[in-house]
Amino acid sequence: MERIITVTLHKDSAGQYSLSLSSLTTLVSVLDEDNDPVNVRWVLLEDPTNPGFPNARKLTASFDVVPTPFTISDGVLPATEDYITAPNGNGAEVSTAHVQDSAVGQAANSTSLYKYKVIVETNDNQQIVLDPHVRVNRRKITRGTVLGY
């Protein structure tokens, strides 16, 4: 299962930017209901009615605390873990590795919360930042859980 987080850049007529995310806390698990691994994909979109469209240049999802739920380590951890789209703006996307088993405790009801930053760079060299979370459950996630039913 791939959890898709849509990041949308908005711009008002005064030139002020804001971001919206499809989920400020994204629920993932090591395996889904079909025993398939789970990963996350961020997609950068821009409202086509924005003045000066297109304005978005690049999206970065940056974890300051490592290991993250997606860290694959050979024993040496980086200072940060960043997922960066190519600088092609609207429709750009980037994906993680699968959620690692070490991202959450072994008890059946274990959960872990990971804070990260979403940074969108604009064509006029501004950076707009949000601080969402990834919540990792030991229990498998289902389509119903993800979709809220």
N, C-alpha and C positions, 0 to 999 in steps of 0.2 A: 504494500500500500504506500502510496506517496501522498503526503499531506502537502497541499498547495497553499501557500500564503501569498495573497495578492496584495501588493503594495501600490497604492494609487497616489500620484502626485496631483495636487490641486493648486491652482493659482488664481487669485482674484484680480479684478481690474486695476487695483493699486499696486500689483506686482508682488504681493505677499504670498508665500508658499505654505502649504500644509500637506501632511501625509495622512492617509487612512490605510489601515491594515484589515484584511478580512478576519483576522483573529489576533487579539493582543496576547492571548495565552493559547498556544497551540498544543494540543494533546497528542502525544505519540507513545508508542510502546516498542519493545524489542521485536515482537511479532504481532501480526494482526490475527483476526479470527480464522483466517485460512492458513495460518502458520507461515505467512510470507513476511520477510523483513520490512521494516518501515523506514522511510527517509522523508526529508523535507525539501521542497522546491519553492524558492521565492520567485515571483514574477513581477516585474516592474511595469506598471501601466500608467498612462496619463489621460486625464479627462480631455477629450478632443476639443472641448469648448474653451479650454484654457487660453488666455491671451498669449500670443507668441508661440502657440503649439508648433512643434514639440519643444519642450523645455527640459525634460529629463535626459541625463547623460549616462549615469551609472548608479547601480545599487550595490551596497555592501552590507552584509549581515556579519557583525563582528562580535565574537565572544571574548571578553577580557579575562575570564576565569577558565583555565584549561586544566584537566580535560573537559570537553563538552560531551553531550550525548553522542556525538558523531566522531570523536577523536579515535583514530587508529594509530597506535603508538608502538614504536620499536624501543621504547624506554626513554627516549628523549622527547620532552614536550616543548612545543613552541610557546612563546610568551603570550600570543593571541592566536585565535583561529578565525580566519576571515573567509567568507564566501563572496566573491566579487563577480558581477556580470561584466561582460565585454562592454566597452563604451559605445553601445548602439541604441540606447534610450528605450523608447516605448516598445514593450514586448520582450525586453531582455529578461533572461532567467538564469538561475544558478541552483544547483542541487547539492545536497550533502551526501555523505556516505550513509550507510544504514545505521540506525540507532544501535549502539554497542551495549552488550549485556552488562558491562560494568557501570552503565549510566544510572542504575537504580539498584536499591537493595534487593536481597534475595527473597525476603518475605513476600507472600502473595499480595498483600495490600500496600507494598512500598510505593512511594512516589518521590520524585526529585524535581526541583524547580531550577531552571537555568535562565538567568537574565542575559540578554544580548542587546545590541544596538542595531537598528536599521538606519542606514545613512544613504540618502539620495543626493547625488551631486547634480546640479543643474548646468545648463549651457552657459549661464552667466556666473559660474564659479561659486554658487552658494551651496551650503550643505544643510539639509533638513534632517533632523534626527528624532527617532522614537525609541523607547526602551521597552520592548515586549518581552515575553517569556516563552520558554518551551517547557512543558510539564511532561515528565516521563513516568509512565505507570508500569509496574511489573505485570499487572493483569493485562491481558490482550485487549486491544481496542477493536471495536466493531464498527461497521459502517453506520449502524444505528447510533452508537455513542458519538461518533464524529459528526453526524448530521443532526444530532439532538433529538432523536426519537427512540 
